[in-house]
Amino acid sequence: MKTFTTEILALDPASGVMKKWAGPYIQAESFEAAEHHCQENGMGYCEVTGQLVAEIDEETGIRIDFDNLN
């Protein structure tokens, strides 16, 4: 499974300004499957924006490469 990122457009409660926020990660086989998952699971407000390929562990500073995880 691949991991996909999403964005949400919503009001900032502090300023009242419309902003983009990071949404939940979606586990799916493809970009299209991630979009379908959002639509079918009550997350149609999320826009799938791309595939997550790596993160940096905040505590260790080590890169986590998602392409090599099984």
N, C-alpha and C positions, 0 to 999 in steps of 0.2 A: 504494500500500500504506500502511496505517496501522501505527503502532507501539503495541504493548500492553505494559503492565507486569505483572509477576508477583511473587508472594510465595512464600516457602518457610518452612515451620515445621520448625525443627531445633534440636538441642541446641547451646548455646554451649560450645565445647570448654574455655574458660577457667573457666566457672562451673558447667557442667553443667545450667543452667537452659534450659528450652524457650523459644525466642524466634522472632519473625518476622524474616526476612531478605529483602532485595530479591533477586528472582530475575532470570533473563535477560529481555531485551526480546524480544518475538515480533513478527515482521512478518506481517500478515494483512489480509484485506479487511474482516473484521468481528470483533466480540468472540467470537461463536460459532466462527468459523473459527480464532481464536487458541486457544480451548479445545480444539478438535479437533486442532490441530497439536500441542499438548502431549500429548494422549492418544496420538496416533499416532507420536510420536517419542521415546518413553521419558522424557517429562517430566511424567507424571501426578501427580507430587508438587508441581508448581507450580500455584498458584491464580492465574488471570488476574484482575487487580484493576481495570484501567481502561485507558483510552487515554492515551498520552503525547502531550501537546499542545505542550509547550515545555520547554526546558532552558536553564540559564545556563552559557555557556562559562566554565570555571574560570579560564582565563588572561586572557581579554579582558573578561569581565563582560558580554558581549553575549548577549541573549536569542536563542535559536534556536527559531523557531516551526515546529513540524512540520506544521501544517495547510497551510503555504504551500510546502513542499518538494515537488518532483516528481522 
